[in-house]
């Protein structure tokens, strides 16, 4: 008698999907839409245009970068190149692309950076289940927020810098090269320097030294590459706020200095008053950041520092407020875990406020944002008020029973 061979069990294998694939598809879709908008209107992406022009001037020869000034017809203002020469070096590939290609590549990479911020924040919040789907959902929800949509429309660099800081300063343990990302980010744009102070006040001296050394290395690279441009920038151009914003009352400038200018209806707010307000806010914000970090809330401490930096900076455009994305994720997560309908409602209202603040662009284009009074001052200082309220709320959260 012949023995029958045992039946084989056929296992159907589903093709594995790359977790990043949905985010890549979303980034590609937004990039194609961006190119289509540019071709149809011929406008927007003003900052990206300045980046390309600054990089081209730097490649052409020394002493030319800070002579670059382009006029933005949408906002009706002149836009010079305001970053260190090291940034012009990193932006050099943009000079070799056509504008459509630059918009496509920059938008694609920016949306991926946004998705990476959401991904990293989810991990820090302990949300590992369905992480790819939640990343796409979080990215889609963030896109209509004016700090993000305005960032994409301008072709800004802030999301890349925020991602570098998040990757650098989060995670367990004291990594050998912690501080590297902060140093590089500060070498591109000076505002991340506040995180060096944050490292110092949280007693992470090695990371602070690393970030300082890396930042100084970027300055040295700039001097070696373009000495004349570096001399001009570091001899005073970096501190000239008028090169960034000709009138601080512009509604898209959401800094303490701009809020003071709108409150006093003055294009030249009192310097002593502003410096005092910035010093108090800076000290208070960093104290809150230290308290949160030492209380086992490192993400909260990092976000408090980021918000403080945006508030005290002499100029903080709407797209500098991309820190609102991980901050809102943290707020929604805490409210969800506490089963707090009030907390979820607050998170929803804040998200809606950031979405509706897209009207800032209309106010700027029509020019009626320079002389606002009464309740319109609340509207014109929305981000500043939300930032101050967030910093003020953190101590109450830290003191509450867990």
Secondary structure, DSSP 8 states (H G I E B T S, - for coil): ------------------TTHHHHHHHHHHHHHHHHHHHHH----HHHHHHHHHHHHHHH-TT-GGG-EEEETTTTEEEE--S-HHHHHHTHHHHTS-HHHHHHHHHHHHHHHHHHHHHHHHHHTT--TTHHHHHHHHHHHHHTSHHHHHHHHHT-SHHHHHHHHHHHH-SSS--TTTTHHHHHHHHH-GGGGHHHHHHHHTT-HHHHHHHHHHHHHHHHHHHHH-HHHHHHHHTTGGG-GGGT-S-TT-TTB-SHHHHHHHHHT-SS--HHHHHHHHHHHHHHHHHHHHHHHHTT-HHHHHHHHHHHHHHHSS--BGGGGGHHHHHHHHHHHHHHHTT-HHHHHHHHHHHHHHHHTTHHHHHHHHTTTSS--TTHHHHHTHHHHHHHHHHHHHHHHHHS--
